[in-house]
Amino acid sequence: MKDLSRDLPPGLAKLVRILLRLQTIYVCFGCIAMALTFFLVVVFRYGFNADLFAYEEWLLIICFWLYFIAAAIGTWEGAHVNADLLDFVILDPVKRRARAILITGIELLVTLVLFYWSTVMMIEEIGDYPRYQTTIALQIPFFVPRAAIFVGFGLMGFYSALRLYIFLKLPAARFAVPADSDPAAGA
């Protein structure tokens, strides 16, 4: 199953495509910013015998957002790293559909619990205003990287809920193993 957004209502599919495009753009720029930062750190340190001031602090923010935004993309695409061998063993489309629904349902429950706790964390952060905890040198509020946790789990929960909706709606035939990847076909 490649593009699940085709199985959503048109307005929701458009929203998902826009969100994914924005997330992908951020991931690309975040990776470039990290690579460029490390390049500049090496140039400053070994070329000029100097240090790039407080790069760890703003790099922390980029990394937090990059990690959670990319995790949300992985949730939508079902592309998280896993050690699931059942995908190769179960060939019956009905069982594959039931398995996908069960796994996505569990994923949604876990994500919603984590989203709840990230919401509590954000409420506590906002409640600390104006005495935000900040980084040492640049005085960046910890609110900024922690907001990535909140947004990331929110997007993961949203995408998990949409995947569950799609899996419940799709016929079992869509879960069939493609003929070219069937391990039993080569025997």
C-alpha positions in Angstrom: 0.0 0.0 0.0 1.8 3.0 -1.2 -0.3 6.2 -1.0 -3.0 5.8 1.6 -4.2 9.4 1.1 -6.1 8.2 -2.0 -8.4 6.3 0.4 -9.3 9.5 2.4 -12.1 12.0 1.6 -10.7 14.6 -0.8 -10.5 17.5 1.7 -8.7 15.3 4.3 -6.4 13.9 1.6 -5.4 17.4 0.6 -4.7 18.3 4.2 -2.5 15.2 4.7 -0.6 15.9 1.5 0.0 19.5 2.5 1.2 18.5 6.0 3.5 15.8 4.6 4.9 18.2 2.1 5.7 20.8 4.8 7.2 18.1 7.0 9.3 16.8 4.2 10.6 20.3 3.5 11.5 20.8 7.1 13.3 17.4 7.3 15.3 18.3 4.2 16.3 21.8 5.5 16.9 20.4 9.0 19.3 17.8 7.6 21.1 20.4 5.5 21.3 22.7 8.5 22.8 20.0 10.7 25.4 19.0 8.1 26.3 22.6 7.5 26.6 23.2 11.2 29.0 20.3 11.7 31.0 21.4 8.7 31.3 24.9 10.1 32.3 23.5 13.5 35.1 21.6 11.9 36.2 24.6 9.9 36.1 27.0 12.9 37.8 24.5 15.2 40.6 23.2 13.0 40.9 26.1 10.5 40.6 29.1 12.7 41.3 27.5 16.1 38.0 29.0 17.3 34.6 27.7 18.4 31.2 28.2 16.9 29.4 30.0 19.7 26.6 27.9 21.4 25.9 25.8 18.3 24.8 22.9 20.5 21.8 25.0 21.7 20.3 25.8 18.4 21.3 22.5 17.0 19.3 20.8 19.8 16.2 22.6 18.6 16.7 21.5 15.0 17.4 17.9 16.1 14.3 17.7 18.3 12.0 19.0 15.6 13.7 16.9 13.0 13.3 13.7 15.1 9.7 14.2 15.8 8.6 15.5 12.4 10.4 12.6 10.7 8.8 10.2 13.2 5.4 11.5 12.2 6.2 11.0 8.5 7.3 7.4 9.4 4.0 6.9 11.2 2.0 7.9 8.1 4.0 5.8 5.8 4.3 2.8 8.2 8.0 3.0 7.7 9.3 2.7 11.2 12.0 0.2 11.8 10.6 -3.0 13.2 11.5 -6.7 13.5 8.1 -8.0 12.4 8.5 -11.3 10.7 4.8 -12.0 10.6 4.5 -9.8 7.5 6.5 -12.5 5.6 4.6 -15.5 7.2 1.0 -14.4 7.0 -0.2 -14.5 3.4 -4.0 -14.6 3.8 -5.3 -11.1 3.0 -8.0 -11.3 5.7 -5.5 -12.2 8.4 -3.1 -9.5 7.1 -5.9 -6.9 7.3 -6.8 -8.0 10.9 -3.1 -7.8 11.9 -2.7 -4.3 10.4 -5.8 -3.1 12.2 -4.6 -4.6 15.5 -1.1 -3.2 15.2 -2.4 0.3 14.1 -5.0 0.3 17.0 -2.3 -0.5 19.5 0.0 2.2 18.0 -2.8 4.7 18.2 -3.5 3.9 21.9 0.2 4.3 22.8 0.5 7.5 20.8 -2.5 9.0 22.4 -1.1 8.3 25.9 2.2 9.9 24.9 0.3 12.8 23.3 -1.6 13.2 26.6 1.6 13.4 28.6 3.1 15.8 26.1 0.0 18.0 26.5 0.5 18.0 30.2 4.2 18.9 29.7 3.2 21.8 27.4 0.6 23.1 29.9 3.2 23.0 32.6 5.7 24.9 30.3 3.1 27.6 29.5 2.2 27.9 33.2 5.9 28.7 34.0 5.7 31.9 32.0 7.6 34.3 32.4 10.1 32.1 34.3 10.8 29.8 31.4 13.7 27.4 31.8 16.2 28.5 29.1 19.5 27.4 27.6 22.6 28.9 29.1 24.1 31.0 26.3 21.4 31.9 23.9 18.5 31.9 26.5 16.3 29.9 24.2 13.3 28.7 26.2 13.1 24.9 26.6 9.5 25.4 25.5 10.8 25.4 21.9 12.3 21.9 21.7 9.6 20.5 23.9 6.9 21.9 21.6 8.4 19.5 19.0 7.4 16.6 21.3 3.9 17.9 21.5 3.5 18.5 17.8 5.2 15.3 16.8 3.0 13.1 19.0 0.0 15.0 17.8 0.8 14.4 14.2 1.6 10.7 15.0 -1.7 10.3 16.7 -3.5 12.0 13.8 -1.8 9.8 11.2 -2.3 6.6 13.2 -6.0 7.5 13.5 -6.2 8.0 9.8 -4.4 4.8 9.0 -6.8 2.9 11.3 -9.8 4.5 9.6 -8.4 3.5 6.2 -7.6 0.0 7.3 -11.1 -0.5 8.7 -12.6 0.8 5.4 -10.4 -1.1 2.9 -11.4 -4.5 1.6 -9.1 -7.5 2.5 -8.1 -7.8 -1.1 -6.0 -4.6 -0.8 -3.8 -6.4 1.8 -2.9 -9.3 -0.5 0.8 -10.0 -1.0 1.9 -8.7 -4.4 2.8 -11.6 -6.8 6.3 -10.4 -7.2 7.1 -10.4 -3.5 5.3 -13.7 -2.5 8.0 -16.0 -0.9 5.9 -19.1 -1.8 5.8 -18.2 -5.5 9.5 -18.8 -5.9 9.3 -22.4 -4.5 
